[in-house]
Amino acid sequence: MSLDKLNQAINEKIKSFAKVQTVWAEAKEVNWEEKTMAAIGVSDELPYYDVLLGLENIQIKPKQGTICLIGLIENDETKPFLIWADEVESYELKVGETEFKMQDGFLLKKQNETLYKLMEDLLQAIQNMNFTHPQGPTTGLVNLAEFTAIAQRFQTFLKDD
């Protein structure tokens, strides 16, 4: 037996003793309030319960029925967590006091302030502007309709909660 074949045989034997660290599974039931899901292994149909939908500051809400990659904390099948999902309904990220959520639009929030509210206030202040010139104050913006249309676009793009 050559040295290469011996090394290959030894490596394969060593790998056979290693526990599985990741599993492909199908999301069967998602509990977004508890940030957990139940899943079934794709290749072995083993059930996985209380799969964490994130660790600490990143949460992923997979669509029910989608294929997911699940990791096992310390290779323990009773401590599964979601790594990736093929189809996602929501992402949440929190760093310190800043939150970023994507779900049919997005929310960017720091403490009690949101990007949506800042843009809404800015556009409203612009729409309320009056200018004084030699003939007297203006009665309103000439392009008020444009600002109103922009405000409506922000309403569909940004979220406030």
N, C-alpha and C positions, 0 to 999 in steps of 0.2 A: 504494500500500500504506500502510495506516495505521501509526502509530507503535506501537500495541499489537500488531498482527500482526507487525511487524518484530521487536519485542522477544521475542515468543513464538517466532518462527522461530529467532532467535539462541540463545535459551535451550535449545531442543530440540537444536540442532546441538551446543552445548557439552556437553549431557548425553550425547550419542551418543559422545563421546570419553572419558567417564569409565568407569573399570573398575568391574565389579561388586564390591561390598564385602561383601554377604551373600548366602547361597544357602539355599534350602529343600532339604533332602535327607532321605533315609531311612537310618536307622542299619542297616547290614548286619551288622557284626561288631564286638563290643565287647571290648576287652582291658583289664579293670579293673586288672590288675597293672601294666601299662605306662601306664595312664590315657590310652588312645588308642582310636579306633574307625575303621572304614572305613565310608564312606557313598556313596550314589549320588544325584546331583542329581535332584530331582523333575521339573523342566521340561526338562532337557537330557540326563539320564542320564549325566552325566560322573562318573567315579569320584573320590572324595576319600579319600586314605590318610593314616594317622597324624594324624587329627583329634584335637587335644588336647581332653580332657574337662574342662579347666579351666585357669586360669592362676594359678599359685602357690597361694594359700590357699583357693580354692573349686574343688571337684571335683563334677561331675554325672555319674552313671551312667545313661544312657538305656536304655530297654528296646529290645531288638533288634527292628527293624521299625517303630519309631516315627518320626514326622516330627520333624525337628530344624531349627533355624536355625543356620547355620554362618557365622562371620565369617572374614575373611581378613586376617591381620596384614600391614600395609603393602600391602594389595591383592594379595598374593602367593598364588596358588592352591596353592603348595607349603607354605604355613604356615596351614592352617585350624585353627579352634578352635570348640568348641561354645558357643553363646550360650544356647540354650533347647531343651528337648525336650518334646514333647507328653506322653509317659509316661516316668516316671523310677523307677528301682529304688533309687537311693541318692543322697543329698547329703552332702558332707563340707565342713566349714568349719573353718579353723584360723586363730586370731588369737593370736600370741605362743605361749604354752604352753597355751592353751585350745583344746580340740577339741569340735566339735559334729557328730554324725553322725546321720542319719535313714535307717533301713532297717528296716522292720518293728519299730518301736519307735525309741527314740533314746538316744544316748550323749552325755552331757555330761561332759567330762573336763578336769581341770587338773592338769598334771604326772602324778602316779600316782594321783590321787584321782578317783573317779567319783561322780556323783549317786546312782547305783544303790547303791553301797557305803555311802555316807553314810546313805541312807534305810534300808537293811538294818540297819546298826549302830544307828540311832536306834530303829527298831521293836523290835529285839532287846533293847536297854537298857530300853525301856518294859515289855516283856513280863517282864523279869527283876526288876522293881521289887517291893520289899516295904515295907510301912508298919507303923510301930509305933504302937499306941494302948494305952489303959489295960488292955485285956484281953489284950494280947500282940501279937506280930507276925502279920501276915496270911500266909497260905500262898500267895497268888497273886492275880492280877488277876481281878476279877469278869468283866470283858469281854475276856478273853484271846482268845476266838474271833474277836472283831471285829478285833483287831490282827493275828491270823494271816491273816484274809481280806484285810486291807489290804496286808499284805506280799506275798501272792500276786498281788494286782492290780498292785503295783509291778513284780513279776517279769515280767509280760507287757508292761508299758508301757516300762520302762527296760532298757537293755542295760549290761553290765559290760565289754565289749570291742569 
